């Protein structure tokens, strides 16, 4: 993603689940950078971001007794708002 990003530490103290092949994670963990301005992303970049957030939600529901991290749910709402705005345009 070419737009500036901001990273907010939302770590919960739990270790992240390692990927089997040692490659990058397809999820967007709460401690990872998130674009400050979604309007500057291409539709493809926005869709990839949406996919990574949804995968993180799935992971949280499966592995965290308390459910998804609030940061992840907030990010999903931001991305859905941007997608809705583009659909309405």
Number of C-alpha atoms within 10 A of each C-alpha: 13 9 13 12 14 13 12 12 12 14 13 10 6 7 7 10 9 10 10 8 7 7 8 9 16 15 18 20 23 22 15 14 14 19 18 12 13 20 15 14 16 12 14 9 14 20 15 14 23 21 16 18 22 19 17 22 21 14 16 17 14 11 12 11 8 8 13 18 18 11 15 20 16 11 19 19 13 15 19 15 13 18 17 11 11 11 8 7 5
